[in-house]
Amino acid sequence: MYDSSSSTTGGGIRVRTPGIPIKGWCGERIKELISKTNLNPYRRYDRCRYAAQMKLENDNHIFKWVDEAFTDEIQQLDYQMCLSSTNIHFDYDGHYSKCGDDYEWIPTDARLYAISFRTSSLEEITYSLLKERICRKMGIDPFTKRLNLSFIPLAVEPKRQSYILDDEDVFVYQTSMDKEQRRNILHLEDIQELEIVQITE
């Protein structure tokens, strides 16, 4: 009986089997069995039906502990969830200041905020959706606050701000990354409190 989960290719090279195995390299489906060894008593494991029927040991067919298979599967799902989401970090409230030829962002609040969209499709994140999610995160009434969204592109010299005014600007912001796939911090300027005027007849 094996101590660790693994399988091999037809060439006899032992490799780790990711996730929950369904078939072995030999084409046989997987069968779940129960270990009767002193080292792993009553622990469930997966074997291809051929190896199980022939009661093979130290062979090149799939062997994997069931608990490890489920752990692998969960980790793979978590990784896929990360790939299918878009995360945006932003500074709330501040202003730009010119320093030599460059502009730099001076935040009023030292904290950094974040929102996450459960989609990897950048076109689904629109200008109105982005502002709505930011307002919800910060507890802001979008009908009484005017917010300017902007960022400093990493590839632009000298450094200067680029304002986000529509869906196309949002797409440009999301695709503006450096060589390490890092996205710019989004800057929010709290411009003014909008006055609500009641209409009376």
PEMO-V409612 format. One record per pair of residues at least 24 apart in sequence whose ideal C-beta (glycine too) atoms are under 7 Angstrom apart, sorted by the first residue. I is the first residue (numbers start at 0). J is the second residue. D is the distance in Angstrom with one decimal. If there is no record, write none. Layout:
I&J&D / I&J&D
This chain:
0&34&6.2 / 0&36&4.7 / 1&62&4.9 / 2&38&6.8 / 4&62&6.6 / 4&63&3.9 / 4&64&4.9 / 4&67&4.7 / 5&62&6.5 / 6&60&6.9 / 6&61&3.9 / 6&62&6.5 / 6&63&6.9 / 7&59&3.7 / 11&59&5.0 / 16&61&5.9 / 16&63&5.3 / 17&71&5.8 / 17&75&6.8 / 18&68&6.7 / 18&71&5.1 / 18&72&4.8 / 18&75&5.6 / 19&68&4.5 / 19&69&6.9 / 19&72&5.2 / 20&45&5.4 / 20&61&5.2 / 20&63&5.6 / 20&68&6.7 / 23&47&3.3 / 23&60&5.3 / 23&61&4.3 / 25&49&5.8 / 25&60&6.3 / 29&61&6.7 / 31&65&6.4 / 82&119&6.3 / 83&117&6.9 / 83&118&6.8 / 83&119&4.8 / 84&115&5.4 / 84&116&6.4 / 84&117&5.4 / 84&119&6.9 / 85&116&4.6 / 85&118&6.3 / 85&119&6.5 / 85&121&6.8 / 85&124&6.3 / 85&173&6.9 / 86&113&6.1 / 86&115&4.9 / 87&113&6.8 / 87&114&5.5 / 87&185&5.8 / 88&112&7.0 / 88&113&4.9 / 88&184&5.5 / 88&185&6.9 / 89&133&6.7 / 89&184&6.5 / 89&185&3.8 / 89&187&5.8 / 90&184&5.9 / 90&186&5.4 / 90&187&6.6 / 91&137&5.9 / 91&187&4.9 / 92&187&6.5 / 92&189&4.6 / 93&186&6.4 / 93&188&6.8 / 94&188&6.6 / 95&160&5.5 / 100&157&3.9 / 101&157&4.8 / 101&158&3.8 / 102&151&6.9 / 102&158&5.7 / 102&159&4.9 / 102&160&5.7 / 103&158&6.9 / 104&151&6.6 / 104&186&5.2 / 112&136&6.3 / 121&170&5.8 / 121&173&4.7 / 121&174&6.7 / 122&170&6.7 / 124&169&6.1 / 124&173&6.7 / 125&166&5.0 / 125&169&6.5 / 126&163&6.8 / 126&165&5.3 / 126&166&5.0 / 126&169&5.1 / 129&169&5.7 / 133&187&6.7 / 143&192&6.1 / 143&193&5.2 / 143&195&6.5 / 144&189&6.7 / 144&192&6.6 / 144&193&6.6 / 145&190&4.5 / 145&191&5.3 / 145&193&5.7 / 146&187&5.5 / 146&188&6.8 / 146&189&6.3 / 146&190&6.8 / 147&188&4.1 / 147&190&5.7 / 148&185&6.3 / 148&187&6.1 / 149&186&5.0 / 150&183&4.2 / 150&184&6.8 / 150&185&5.6 / 150&186&6.0 / 151&183&6.3 / 152&183&6.7 / 153&177&4.8 / 153&183&6.0
